[in-house]
């Protein structure tokens, strides 16, 4: 007699109507879900390992780094690499995207009563992290390459936009001196906030490109740049309240989840 719910045609044609019992115990649904979650976590870890290992090489030799050198640094087979990235361009884009998103998230925790302090904090976070976060250093390095910019969407526009937002907010709060406008005003000899923001990001790129991977020259260069520009940018009462100390960048970076102990080198 057919089991309820089975197809008569299936049975007539010699098919099986066996209904397996629900599997319980170590091989049941709970185990499978836990196993899949574990595999997913391992996959994410492997992808992050590939990004950071490749970034260490690319930060020194640029986007022209041969894949064989990247494989050697990663310590994984080519099959593992191609499981996560179809080619080197996709790998570099992954490095850039990681740095862009991580840096923008880091500024969400910046605190302080001044809008201009948030702008400074953005730069101090970059200064501290360039010699310590491989993906950030590699991202800035490839952003300096004209050839790489043809194939890769760099984070320069996003970082410029974030700088401009902070400066516009500071101007609205009357924290900036006169002469800085959101749009270029040649008649008044004004400086566009967008232009200033672009100059800031270009300085990050230059500082990273001109420094060795493990030294702190870029960190010092960026921090000094803010000390030089702020007296001509901030009003006197605001300038005295700004924190541009070396400890500020470290505090901002260490307090954010993105810059975890696994991402920041001592």
N, C-alpha and C positions, 0 to 999 in steps of 0.2 A: 504494500500500500504506500503510495507516495507520501513523503513527508510534507507537511503543510508548507506552502510557499514555494515548492519546487515546480519546475516546468515539466508538464507531461511529455512534451516533445523531447526534452533533455533526457528523461529516463528512457523513453522509447528508443532513442538512438544510442543507448548504452552509456550515457553520461552518468556522472556521480552526483548524488544529492547529499553528500556527507557535509555536515555542518560542524566544523571544529569547535571544541569548547573554548571559552575565553581563557586565554593563558594567564595564569597568575604566578606569583613567585618571582624568582630572579630573572626570568626571561619574559615577564609580562610587560604590559604597556608602560608601567612606571619605570622599569629598567630601561626600556627602549628610549623613553623620553630623556632619562638622565644620560644615557649613552650619547644620544644626538646632541644634547646640550654640551656635553664634554667635548665631543668632536668639533662643535661649532666654536667653542672657546679655544681649542687648540689651533683651529684654522685662523682665528683672529690673531692669536699670539704669533703664529708663523708669519702671517702677513706683516704684522708690525715689526717682527725681527728682520724680515727682508727689507722693509722700508728704511729702518734705522741703519742697518749694516750697509746697504747700498748708498745711503746718504753720506756715510763717513768717507767713502771713496769719492763720490761725486763732488763733495765739498772741496776736495783737493784737486781733482783733475777735470772737473766739469762734465758737461753732458756728452762729451766725446769718449768717455771712459768705455773701453771694450767690455762686453758682457762677461768675458772669461774672468776679468779682474773682479767684477761684481760677484760672480759665482764663487770665486775664491774667498772673498770677504764674507759672503753670506754663510758659506759652509754647508750648502744644501745642493742637491742635484738640480740639473736644469729642469727636470720634470716638475719638481716642487715649485720652482720659479714660475714656469709657464702655467701652472695650475692657477696661480693668483694674478699673473700679468701676461697679456698676450705678446708684449714686446717691450723694448727699453723705453720708448716714448710713454707708454702707459705707466711704467714704473716711475719715471720722473714726474709725471703728472700726479701720481699718487703721493709722492714725497711733497710736492708743492701744495696739494690740497690739504694734506695733513698739517703742514706748517701754517697755512692760511687760516684754517678753521681753528686750530689750537691757539694761535695768537689772538684772534678776535674773541674767542671765549675767555681768554685770560684777562682781557680788559673789563669784563663784566663785573669783576670783583673789586675793581679799583674804587677806593673810597676817598672822601675828603670833601670839604665844603666848597672847593673851588673847581669850576669847570676846567680851568687851565691846568690844574693839577692832574686831571684825568688825561689830558693831552701829554703832559710830561711823563705820567706813569706808563703810557703806551710805549713811549720811546725808551724809558729805563728798563722796561720788561724785555724789549728787544735787545738792548745793550747787554743785559745780564745773560740772556739765553743764547746769543749767537755762538759763543765758544762752548756752550754746554748742551745744546739741542742739535743733533746732527741734521735733522730734517729742515730746521730753520736755516742753518748755515748753507746747506746744499741748495735750498730754495732761493736764497739771495744770490748765490753763486750763479745758478743757471739763469736767473733774471737779468744778469749783466751780459748775457750772451745774445747777440742779435740773432744768430742762427737758431738758438734754442727757442727764442720767443716766437718764431714762425710756426712751431709745432706744439708749443705748450702754452696754456693759459696761465700766466703768472699771477701772483697775488698782489701785484703792485697797485692795480686800480682799487681793489677792495681796501687795502691798507691806506691808500691815499684818501679814499672816501671817509674812512673812519677818522683819520687825522682832521679832515675838513669839518666833520661833524662836531668834534670837540672844540675846534677853534671857533666855529660859528656860535656854539653855545656860550663860549667864554666871551665872545664879542657882545652877544645879547645881554650878558650879565655885566657888561661894561668893565671887564677885567683886562681888555686890551687897550693899548694906547691908540690914539687917533692915527688914521692912515692905513688901516687894514680893513678891507671890504670883502664881502663874499664874491663880488664880481670885479673884474679888472676895471679900474676907472683911471684911464691914462690922463684925463684932464686934470685930475688932482694928484697925480703922481702916486696913486695908491697901490698897495700890494694886494693882490688877490689871495684869499685864504686857500683857494685851490692850488695856486702856484706855490705857495709856501708849503702846503702839504705834500706836493709832488717833490719839492726840494728835500724835504725831510726823508721821504722814503728812498730817494735816490742816494742820499747820504748813507742810509743803512746799507744799501746795496754796495756802494763803494767801500765802506768800512769793512764789510764782510769779505769782499773780493781781495782786499789788500792785506788781510791778516791771515796768519797761519791758523790751522784748525784748532790747535790746543792752547793758543795764547789769548790774552785778554786785551789785545790792542784795539780791537773793534769796540769792545765795551767801553774802554776809556775814551776813544775818539768820539763816540756818540754822546756819552755823558758830558764831555767837554763842549760839544757843539751846543747842547742845551744851555749850558752856563754862559756861552757867548751870546746866543740869540735872545735869551729871556730878558735881559735889561732893556733891549730895544723893542720888546714885544709887550711885556706886562706893565701895568701901572705900578707905581712905587709901592702902594699899600698891598698890592697883590704879590709883588715880587718877594717881599719879606716873608710871606707865608708859604712860599713854594718849597717843597722838599725835593732836592736833587742829589741827595746823598747816595753813595754806592750801596748802602744797606737797603735803600728803598726798592731797587730793582730785585734784589734777592728776596725780600719779603713778599713782594707781589707775586713772584714766580713760585716760590715755595708754598704759598697759601692756596694755590689753585690746583685742582685735581689733575688737569691735563699735564702739568709739569711734575709728574710723580717721581719717586726715587728711581724708577726704571728708566726715566727719560732724561733726567739731569745728571750729568757727570760731575763728580766732585772736582 
